């Protein structure tokens, strides 16, 4: 199965990218680079050198559909981490590829993607597929914030590798989506603003939800600080799943309160935004910091 790494940055309502062929496009792909080793600890995102413009050259695509060595798999994963290092970690959206623009959940996901991008001012990450992933991407672009994605060659039972994506390109040369979606949400310092947002979805979405939950539960996600996990229960979409998890507690396969400690169930966008705003609110000042602030204020009064 083929994958690709995708990224874009918007300024206002459009995306402006210049590539080496001297054509101005509204899409841009990440280029492959050979490196002797892979590092899994990434620094904070770096600012773009030219506001409103991203310049790159695209190398020859490498097809990894036929893997012949572990080294080729390593190269795929390496590209994932390079892209995250380039765009910065942020909010990861998981969700259905089948709910189109005519679905109410699409409109809610678009609004949520826009409002969270404005609130946290970070990169928005998705699986770069259609449906609710597309909605979150479009919302973040409307907010003028960068987006990134890890696209697989097959979504919703149909091959989509050659299909045009309005915001991201669709070259197929990468197959480490899960590594990317997990690492993009990692917090290495208190200034990192990341989250995992699970929108309504099917088998693939549930797979990603419980994989990330298991990593958080086992403290193997690689994050030095807690990562907020939001389950968007639009129109009670996940209510039966939540009932099943309650049954798991009754059967003893989950400890009482264990699942509620791992995520926040939100019935609406306003509830999700309030939760994230509270999660990332500035910590109360220490006694020393408060004393220094009072001295600084007094000094300003008498000067």
C-alpha angles and dihedrals in degrees: 000000000000127000136184136199115232136185142169140171125206132205109196113326100337142053119240119193131158121202131190095269088072093243124128110227138172093229135057136182131210115252125231119245129185115235129175096225142016125235121201098191110081131190124228119289118281124230119254112258094224118036110231094010134080118188123198143144120232116223127207111295118246118216112217097176087111107048114194102173143022087246091067090053089050090054091053092052091045091058089053093057092043091056093048090048089052100047100028131239120285144130118350117207122203119188153125122304091202103064106092134195091281092062120093091226090058091057092047092049091049091052092046093050091051096046096045091049089054093044099047099024093217141124117284117221130196140158086264093235131128126271119040092355088060090048093054091047093050091048093053091049090052087057090053094243129133121264133196135184147184109218125198122206095242129050131169093358094305132097108247103169092108096039119110116249114204095218106022134037123246108219110146117223108111137076114178103091096142094052089052098046091052098044094045089067098048118120115211097170139019093258092061110103110198138144144168115236116192112200123188112294149140137248096321093048093047090049091054093043095055095039091057092041090053091051090050092046092050092041090238099120091100096236119135091202132041117276117213113235117199124193109200106214097189111182089352090296093154098034094106090049090051089050090053090052089052087054089052088058090051090050091048098243088116126038117240109276093003097121094043089056091059101053147012117239111215125189095191143023092249090057091050093049092048090051094051092045090053093043092054100035113130113270117251112268119259119244090259094048091048090049091050091049091051091050091049091050092048091049090053091051095054097040 
